[in-house]
Amino acid sequence: MNALDSLYFIRSEIFLFGALLVILILGFFVKQKKWLGIFSFIAFVIAFLIPPPFYPDEGLFFNHYLWDPFTLFFKTVAYVTIALTILSSLVYEKIAEKFKGELYVLLLAMGPLLTIMSGASNLLMIFLTIESVSLTSYLLVGFQTFDKRSSEASLKYVLFGAVSTAVMLFGMSFIFGATGTIDLQNIAVAILQASGDTQIMILIGLLLVLVGVGFKISVVPFHMWAPDVYQGAPTPVTAFLTVAPKAVGFAVLARIVYMAFPAFAAKWSHLLGVLSVLTMTAGNVIAISQTDVKRLLAYSSIAQAGYILVGFATPGLFGLQAVLIYITAYLFTNLGAFFTVLAIERNLGTNDLDAYNGLSKRAPLLAFALAIFLLSLAGIPPLAGFIGKIYIFSAAVKANAIVIAVAIAINSAIAAYYYFKVVKAMYLSETQHTERFTNPLPIKIVVTATLLGTFLIGLFPVQFIKIVEQSLATFPIF
């Protein structure tokens, strides 16, 4: 489809870009920046409600972008994450009020970028969208300009990101040189017609591309940037980074391996299986020794990426369904955990685990919410995380990947230990402090919304599973 006809199908994204320009201009005149945040939140709600009523029969923008149920699923994940992040940032005090307008502009930009990234159908568009999201993320991480840790985190993110980008682009050049095309579906056809030596070159290219994508989703051994970046970034930004860009990174991975490299499924599934075990194990084991709750959750998010990768290690429809179901549960659970940490951080001024001692007496509702989110991350029923773990574990068992299934079970036990360490501090440890916590309405809304989502997915999973099945209705699964 040509560019002009394709515009109809990205009207939500066009609307958000218009809202972005309005916010940018209003930032020069509006002194109370919270109104810009409220306007940004409303813009996301409107954009979510005006998607095109049907899906086209062909790719948009000369087949560079696909608008299908799969893209809609990840668009929803991105929009929900960004909207809740904007609400939480309204009362985040560690970002100067005069800079809040720019923060909302960057978050508004993330909506269209992440949507297009999830629907990109050739290597050039994948590269451009990943880099656009990365550049915006670098700015968001370093938004606390007065905080040395935030500036250091942003610099590390840039340096690691530059290296991963170079490796990924080098891999794409291998693939293009061997196949003569950058379109994912055409690459799949070219592989079937390629000789042995050419296929080896394509495999090398695929490996290098997976390195670049692995960085974006913080897969071991490309995770070194994640703990420092997640800890140093503003807490609302950390919540956003651990969910939306990571989830859409898995969408890109699915597009690449399922659309372009189905012929190599036996090879990339084994590689991703090894990486999944390494990632979940490294993330969980290192998290045990953490004394900063925010950093503990950062390593936890690395481990969660390992669980999600299991769905790729067991290629097929059920494996990809498990990926999407886990991402749905992860969306509410991980966002909720970080938003609750943000609420506690506002009152304590620290994320040190010792400061959480006796929290149940000072902030019973926040302690309850955080305990629920941690239990969900551990996979305890009847919460959302349990449904995600069940599907991922079932995918491994169904594919007869016994080693991966055992690794999931062992790592779930390890994760439960350090999650319960936080719960123990809140409920079983004593504290001499008695002052009660206070939090404004936006914090209460985001914590309540994510808590509700965590319970609903766990108690009524059938509806969410149906949504996932519909999202994969047209996805090319071999």
Secondary structure as a PSIPRED ss2 file (coil, helix, strand):
# PSIPRED VFORMAT (PSIPRED V4.0)

   1 M C   1.000  0.000  0.000
   2 N C   1.000  0.000  0.000
   3 A H   0.000  1.000  0.000
   4 L H   0.000  1.000  0.000
   5 D H   0.000  1.000  0.000
   6 S H   0.000  1.000  0.000
   7 L H   0.000  1.000  0.000
   8 Y H   0.000  1.000  0.000
   9 F H   0.000  1.000  0.000
  10 I H   0.000  1.000  0.000
  11 R H   0.000  1.000  0.000
  12 S H   0.000  1.000  0.000
  13 E H   0.000  1.000  0.000
  14 I H   0.000  1.000  0.000
  15 F H   0.000  1.000  0.000
  16 L H   0.000  1.000  0.000
  17 F H   0.000  1.000  0.000
  18 G H   0.000  1.000  0.000
  19 A H   0.000  1.000  0.000
  20 L H   0.000  1.000  0.000
  21 L H   0.000  1.000  0.000
  22 V H   0.000  1.000  0.000
  23 I H   0.000  1.000  0.000
  24 L H   0.000  1.000  0.000
  25 I H   0.000  1.000  0.000
  26 L H   0.000  1.000  0.000
  27 G C   1.000  0.000  0.000
  28 F C   1.000  0.000  0.000
  29 F C   1.000  0.000  0.000
  30 V C   1.000  0.000  0.000
  31 K C   1.000  0.000  0.000
  32 Q C   1.000  0.000  0.000
  33 K C   1.000  0.000  0.000
  34 K H   0.000  1.000  0.000
  35 W H   0.000  1.000  0.000
  36 L H   0.000  1.000  0.000
  37 G H   0.000  1.000  0.000
  38 I H   0.000  1.000  0.000
  39 F H   0.000  1.000  0.000
  40 S H   0.000  1.000  0.000
  41 F H   0.000  1.000  0.000
  42 I H   0.000  1.000  0.000
  43 A H   0.000  1.000  0.000
  44 F H   0.000  1.000  0.000
  45 V H   0.000  1.000  0.000
  46 I H   0.000  1.000  0.000
  47 A H   0.000  1.000  0.000
  48 F H   0.000  1.000  0.000
  49 L H   0.000  1.000  0.000
  50 I C   1.000  0.000  0.000
  51 P C   1.000  0.000  0.000
  52 P C   1.000  0.000  0.000
  53 P C   1.000  0.000  0.000
  54 F C   1.000  0.000  0.000
  55 Y C   1.000  0.000  0.000
  56 P C   1.000  0.000  0.000
  57 D C   1.000  0.000  0.000
  58 E C   1.000  0.000  0.000
  59 G C   1.000  0.000  0.000
  60 L H   0.000  1.000  0.000
  61 F H   0.000  1.000  0.000
  62 F H   0.000  1.000  0.000
  63 N H   0.000  1.000  0.000
  64 H C   1.000  0.000  0.000
  65 Y E   0.000  0.000  1.000
  66 L C   1.000  0.000  0.000
  67 W C   1.000  0.000  0.000
  68 D C   1.000  0.000  0.000
  69 P H   0.000  1.000  0.000
  70 F H   0.000  1.000  0.000
  71 T H   0.000  1.000  0.000
  72 L H   0.000  1.000  0.000
  73 F H   0.000  1.000  0.000
  74 F H   0.000  1.000  0.000
  75 K H   0.000  1.000  0.000
  76 T H   0.000  1.000  0.000
  77 V H   0.000  1.000  0.000
  78 A H   0.000  1.000  0.000
  79 Y H   0.000  1.000  0.000
  80 V H   0.000  1.000  0.000
  81 T H   0.000  1.000  0.000
  82 I H   0.000  1.000  0.000
  83 A H   0.000  1.000  0.000
  84 L H   0.000  1.000  0.000
  85 T H   0.000  1.000  0.000
  86 I H   0.000  1.000  0.000
  87 L H   0.000  1.000  0.000
  88 S H   0.000  1.000  0.000
  89 S H   0.000  1.000  0.000
  90 L C   1.000  0.000  0.000
  91 V C   1.000  0.000  0.000
  92 Y C   1.000  0.000  0.000
  93 E C   1.000  0.000  0.000
  94 K C   1.000  0.000  0.000
  95 I C   1.000  0.000  0.000
  96 A C   1.000  0.000  0.000
  97 E H   0.000  1.000  0.000
  98 K H   0.000  1.000  0.000
  99 F H   0.000  1.000  0.000
 100 K H   0.000  1.000  0.000
 101 G H   0.000  1.000  0.000
 102 E H   0.000  1.000  0.000
 103 L H   0.000  1.000  0.000
 104 Y H   0.000  1.000  0.000
 105 V H   0.000  1.000  0.000
 106 L H   0.000  1.000  0.000
 107 L H   0.000  1.000  0.000
 108 L H   0.000  1.000  0.000
 109 A H   0.000  1.000  0.000
 110 M H   0.000  1.000  0.000
 111 G H   0.000  1.000  0.000
 112 P H   0.000  1.000  0.000
 113 L H   0.000  1.000  0.000
 114 L H   0.000  1.000  0.000
 115 T H   0.000  1.000  0.000
 116 I H   0.000  1.000  0.000
 117 M H   0.000  1.000  0.000
 118 S H   0.000  1.000  0.000
 119 G H   0.000  1.000  0.000
 120 A E   0.000  0.000  1.000
 121 S C   1.000  0.000  0.000
 122 N E   0.000  0.000  1.000
 123 L H   0.000  1.000  0.000
 124 L H   0.000  1.000  0.000
 125 M H   0.000  1.000  0.000
 126 I H   0.000  1.000  0.000
 127 F H   0.000  1.000  0.000
 128 L H   0.000  1.000  0.000
 129 T H   0.000  1.000  0.000
 130 I H   0.000  1.000  0.000
 131 E H   0.000  1.000  0.000
 132 S H   0.000  1.000  0.000
 133 V H   0.000  1.000  0.000
 134 S H   0.000  1.000  0.000
 135 L H   0.000  1.000  0.000
 136 T H   0.000  1.000  0.000
 137 S H   0.000  1.000  0.000
 138 Y H   0.000  1.000  0.000
 139 L H   0.000  1.000  0.000
 140 L H   0.000  1.000  0.000
 141 V H   0.000  1.000  0.000
 142 G C   1.000  0.000  0.000
 143 F C   1.000  0.000  0.000
 144 Q C   1.000  0.000  0.000
 145 T C   1.000  0.000  0.000
 146 F C   1.000  0.000  0.000
 147 D C   1.000  0.000  0.000
 148 K H   0.000  1.000  0.000
 149 R H   0.000  1.000  0.000
 150 S H   0.000  1.000  0.000
 151 S H   0.000  1.000  0.000
 152 E H   0.000  1.000  0.000
 153 A H   0.000  1.000  0.000
 154 S H   0.000  1.000  0.000
 155 L H   0.000  1.000  0.000
 156 K H   0.000  1.000  0.000
 157 Y H   0.000  1.000  0.000
 158 V H   0.000  1.000  0.000
 159 L H   0.000  1.000  0.000
 160 F H   0.000  1.000  0.000
 161 G H   0.000  1.000  0.000
 162 A H   0.000  1.000  0.000
 163 V H   0.000  1.000  0.000
 164 S H   0.000  1.000  0.000
 165 T H   0.000  1.000  0.000
 166 A H   0.000  1.000  0.000
 167 V H   0.000  1.000  0.000
 168 M H   0.000  1.000  0.000
 169 L H   0.000  1.000  0.000
 170 F H   0.000  1.000  0.000
 171 G H   0.000  1.000  0.000
 172 M H   0.000  1.000  0.000
 173 S H   0.000  1.000  0.000
 174 F H   0.000  1.000  0.000
 175 I H   0.000  1.000  0.000
 176 F H   0.000  1.000  0.000
 177 G H   0.000  1.000  0.000
 178 A H   0.000  1.000  0.000
 179 T H   0.000  1.000  0.000
 180 G C   1.000  0.000  0.000
 181 T C   1.000  0.000  0.000
 182 I C   1.000  0.000  0.000
 183 D E   0.000  0.000  1.000
 184 L H   0.000  1.000  0.000
 185 Q H   0.000  1.000  0.000
 186 N H   0.000  1.000  0.000
 187 I H   0.000  1.000  0.000
 188 A H   0.000  1.000  0.000
 189 V H   0.000  1.000  0.000
 190 A H   0.000  1.000  0.000
 191 I H   0.000  1.000  0.000
 192 L H   0.000  1.000  0.000
 193 Q H   0.000  1.000  0.000
 194 A C   1.000  0.000  0.000
 195 S C   1.000  0.000  0.000
 196 G H   0.000  1.000  0.000
 197 D H   0.000  1.000  0.000
 198 T H   0.000  1.000  0.000
 199 Q H   0.000  1.000  0.000
 200 I H   0.000  1.000  0.000
 201 M H   0.000  1.000  0.000
 202 I H   0.000  1.000  0.000
 203 L H   0.000  1.000  0.000
 204 I H   0.000  1.000  0.000
 205 G H   0.000  1.000  0.000
 206 L H   0.000  1.000  0.000
 207 L H   0.000  1.000  0.000
 208 L H   0.000  1.000  0.000
 209 V H   0.000  1.000  0.000
 210 L H   0.000  1.000  0.000
 211 V H   0.000  1.000  0.000
 212 G H   0.000  1.000  0.000
 213 V H   0.000  1.000  0.000
 214 G H   0.000  1.000  0.000
 215 F H   0.000  1.000  0.000
 216 K H   0.000  1.000  0.000
 217 I C   1.000  0.000  0.000
 218 S C   1.000  0.000  0.000
 219 V C   1.000  0.000  0.000
 220 V C   1.000  0.000  0.000
 221 P C   1.000  0.000  0.000
 222 F C   1.000  0.000  0.000
 223 H C   1.000  0.000  0.000
 224 M C   1.000  0.000  0.000
 225 W H   0.000  1.000  0.000
 226 A H   0.000  1.000  0.000
 227 P H   0.000  1.000  0.000
 228 D H   0.000  1.000  0.000
 229 V H   0.000  1.000  0.000
 230 Y H   0.000  1.000  0.000
 231 Q H   0.000  1.000  0.000
 232 G H   0.000  1.000  0.000
 233 A C   1.000  0.000  0.000
 234 P C   1.000  0.000  0.000
 235 T H   0.000  1.000  0.000
 236 P H   0.000  1.000  0.000
 237 V H   0.000  1.000  0.000
 238 T H   0.000  1.000  0.000
 239 A H   0.000  1.000  0.000
 240 F H   0.000  1.000  0.000
 241 L H   0.000  1.000  0.000
 242 T C   1.000  0.000  0.000
 243 V C   1.000  0.000  0.000
 244 A H   0.000  1.000  0.000
 245 P H   0.000  1.000  0.000
 246 K H   0.000  1.000  0.000
 247 A H   0.000  1.000  0.000
 248 V H   0.000  1.000  0.000
 249 G H   0.000  1.000  0.000
 250 F H   0.000  1.000  0.000
 251 A H   0.000  1.000  0.000
 252 V H   0.000  1.000  0.000
 253 L H   0.000  1.000  0.000
 254 A H   0.000  1.000  0.000
 255 R H   0.000  1.000  0.000
 256 I H   0.000  1.000  0.000
 257 V H   0.000  1.000  0.000
 258 Y H   0.000  1.000  0.000
 259 M H   0.000  1.000  0.000
 260 A H   0.000  1.000  0.000
 261 F C   1.000  0.000  0.000
 262 P H   0.000  1.000  0.000
 263 A H   0.000  1.000  0.000
 264 F H   0.000  1.000  0.000
 265 A H   0.000  1.000  0.000
 266 A H   0.000  1.000  0.000
 267 K H   0.000  1.000  0.000
 268 W H   0.000  1.000  0.000
 269 S H   0.000  1.000  0.000
 270 H H   0.000  1.000  0.000
 271 L H   0.000  1.000  0.000
 272 L H   0.000  1.000  0.000
 273 G H   0.000  1.000  0.000
 274 V H   0.000  1.000  0.000
 275 L H   0.000  1.000  0.000
 276 S H   0.000  1.000  0.000
 277 V H   0.000  1.000  0.000
 278 L H   0.000  1.000  0.000
 279 T H   0.000  1.000  0.000
 280 M H   0.000  1.000  0.000
 281 T H   0.000  1.000  0.000
 282 A H   0.000  1.000  0.000
 283 G H   0.000  1.000  0.000
 284 N H   0.000  1.000  0.000
 285 V H   0.000  1.000  0.000
 286 I H   0.000  1.000  0.000
 287 A H   0.000  1.000  0.000
 288 I C   1.000  0.000  0.000
 289 S C   1.000  0.000  0.000
 290 Q C   1.000  0.000  0.000
 291 T C   1.000  0.000  0.000
 292 D E   0.000  0.000  1.000
 293 V H   0.000  1.000  0.000
 294 K H   0.000  1.000  0.000
 295 R H   0.000  1.000  0.000
 296 L H   0.000  1.000  0.000
 297 L H   0.000  1.000  0.000
 298 A H   0.000  1.000  0.000
 299 Y H   0.000  1.000  0.000
 300 S H   0.000  1.000  0.000
 301 S H   0.000  1.000  0.000
 302 I H   0.000  1.000  0.000
 303 A H   0.000  1.000  0.000
 304 Q H   0.000  1.000  0.000
 305 A H   0.000  1.000  0.000
 306 G H   0.000  1.000  0.000
 307 Y H   0.000  1.000  0.000
 308 I H   0.000  1.000  0.000
 309 L H   0.000  1.000  0.000
 310 V H   0.000  1.000  0.000
 311 G H   0.000  1.000  0.000
 312 F H   0.000  1.000  0.000
 313 A H   0.000  1.000  0.000
 314 T C   1.000  0.000  0.000
 315 P C   1.000  0.000  0.000
 316 G C   1.000  0.000  0.000
 317 L H   0.000  1.000  0.000
 318 F H   0.000  1.000  0.000
 319 G H   0.000  1.000  0.000
 320 L H   0.000  1.000  0.000
 321 Q H   0.000  1.000  0.000
 322 A H   0.000  1.000  0.000
 323 V H   0.000  1.000  0.000
 324 L H   0.000  1.000  0.000
 325 I H   0.000  1.000  0.000
 326 Y H   0.000  1.000  0.000
 327 I H   0.000  1.000  0.000
 328 T H   0.000  1.000  0.000
 329 A H   0.000  1.000  0.000
 330 Y H   0.000  1.000  0.000
 331 L H   0.000  1.000  0.000
 332 F H   0.000  1.000  0.000
 333 T H   0.000  1.000  0.000
 334 N H   0.000  1.000  0.000
 335 L H   0.000  1.000  0.000
 336 G H   0.000  1.000  0.000
 337 A H   0.000  1.000  0.000
 338 F H   0.000  1.000  0.000
 339 F H   0.000  1.000  0.000
 340 T H   0.000  1.000  0.000
 341 V H   0.000  1.000  0.000
 342 L H   0.000  1.000  0.000
 343 A H   0.000  1.000  0.000
 344 I H   0.000  1.000  0.000
 345 E H   0.000  1.000  0.000
 346 R H   0.000  1.000  0.000
 347 N H   0.000  1.000  0.000
 348 L H   0.000  1.000  0.000
 349 G C   1.000  0.000  0.000
 350 T C   1.000  0.000  0.000
 351 N C   1.000  0.000  0.000
 352 D E   0.000  0.000  1.000
 353 L H   0.000  1.000  0.000
 354 D H   0.000  1.000  0.000
 355 A H   0.000  1.000  0.000
 356 Y H   0.000  1.000  0.000
 357 N C   1.000  0.000  0.000
 358 G C   1.000  0.000  0.000
 359 L H   0.000  1.000  0.000
 360 S H   0.000  1.000  0.000
 361 K H   0.000  1.000  0.000
 362 R H   0.000  1.000  0.000
 363 A C   1.000  0.000  0.000
 364 P H   0.000  1.000  0.000
 365 L H   0.000  1.000  0.000
 366 L H   0.000  1.000  0.000
 367 A H   0.000  1.000  0.000
 368 F H   0.000  1.000  0.000
 369 A H   0.000  1.000  0.000
 370 L H   0.000  1.000  0.000
 371 A H   0.000  1.000  0.000
 372 I H   0.000  1.000  0.000
 373 F H   0.000  1.000  0.000
 374 L H   0.000  1.000  0.000
 375 L H   0.000  1.000  0.000
 376 S H   0.000  1.000  0.000
 377 L H   0.000  1.000  0.000
 378 A H   0.000  1.000  0.000
 379 G C   1.000  0.000  0.000
 380 I C   1.000  0.000  0.000
 381 P C   1.000  0.000  0.000
 382 P C   1.000  0.000  0.000
 383 L C   1.000  0.000  0.000
 384 A H   0.000  1.000  0.000
 385 G H   0.000  1.000  0.000
 386 F H   0.000  1.000  0.000
 387 I H   0.000  1.000  0.000
 388 G H   0.000  1.000  0.000
 389 K H   0.000  1.000  0.000
 390 I H   0.000  1.000  0.000
 391 Y H   0.000  1.000  0.000
 392 I H   0.000  1.000  0.000
 393 F H   0.000  1.000  0.000
 394 S H   0.000  1.000  0.000
 395 A H   0.000  1.000  0.000
 396 A H   0.000  1.000  0.000
 397 V H   0.000  1.000  0.000
 398 K H   0.000  1.000  0.000
 399 A C   1.000  0.000  0.000
 400 N C   1.000  0.000  0.000
 401 A C   1.000  0.000  0.000
 402 I H   0.000  1.000  0.000
 403 V H   0.000  1.000  0.000
 404 I H   0.000  1.000  0.000
 405 A H   0.000  1.000  0.000
 406 V H   0.000  1.000  0.000
 407 A H   0.000  1.000  0.000
 408 I H   0.000  1.000  0.000
 409 A H   0.000  1.000  0.000
 410 I H   0.000  1.000  0.000
 411 N H   0.000  1.000  0.000
 412 S H   0.000  1.000  0.000
 413 A H   0.000  1.000  0.000
 414 I H   0.000  1.000  0.000
 415 A H   0.000  1.000  0.000
 416 A H   0.000  1.000  0.000
 417 Y H   0.000  1.000  0.000
 418 Y H   0.000  1.000  0.000
 419 Y H   0.000  1.000  0.000
 420 F H   0.000  1.000  0.000
 421 K H   0.000  1.000  0.000
 422 V H   0.000  1.000  0.000
 423 V H   0.000  1.000  0.000
 424 K H   0.000  1.000  0.000
 425 A H   0.000  1.000  0.000
 426 M H   0.000  1.000  0.000
 427 Y H   0.000  1.000  0.000
 428 L H   0.000  1.000  0.000
 429 S C   1.000  0.000  0.000
 430 E C   1.000  0.000  0.000
 431 T C   1.000  0.000  0.000
 432 Q C   1.000  0.000  0.000
 433 H C   1.000  0.000  0.000
 434 T C   1.000  0.000  0.000
 435 E C   1.000  0.000  0.000
 436 R C   1.000  0.000  0.000
 437 F C   1.000  0.000  0.000
 438 T C   1.000  0.000  0.000
 439 N C   1.000  0.000  0.000
 440 P C   1.000  0.000  0.000
 441 L H   0.000  1.000  0.000
 442 P H   0.000  1.000  0.000
 443 I H   0.000  1.000  0.000
 444 K H   0.000  1.000  0.000
 445 I H   0.000  1.000  0.000
 446 V H   0.000  1.000  0.000
 447 V H   0.000  1.000  0.000
 448 T H   0.000  1.000  0.000
 449 A H   0.000  1.000  0.000
 450 T H   0.000  1.000  0.000
 451 L H   0.000  1.000  0.000
 452 L H   0.000  1.000  0.000
 453 G H   0.000  1.000  0.000
 454 T H   0.000  1.000  0.000
 455 F H   0.000  1.000  0.000
 456 L H   0.000  1.000  0.000
 457 I H   0.000  1.000  0.000
 458 G H   0.000  1.000  0.000
 459 L H   0.000  1.000  0.000
 460 F C   1.000  0.000  0.000
 461 P H   0.000  1.000  0.000
 462 V H   0.000  1.000  0.000
 463 Q H   0.000  1.000  0.000
 464 F H   0.000  1.000  0.000
 465 I H   0.000  1.000  0.000
 466 K H   0.000  1.000  0.000
 467 I H   0.000  1.000  0.000
 468 V H   0.000  1.000  0.000
 469 E H   0.000  1.000  0.000
 470 Q H   0.000  1.000  0.000
 471 S H   0.000  1.000  0.000
 472 L C   1.000  0.000  0.000
 473 A C   1.000  0.000  0.000
 474 T C   1.000  0.000  0.000
 475 F C   1.000  0.000  0.000
 476 P C   1.000  0.000  0.000
 477 I C   1.000  0.000  0.000
 478 F C   1.000  0.000  0.000
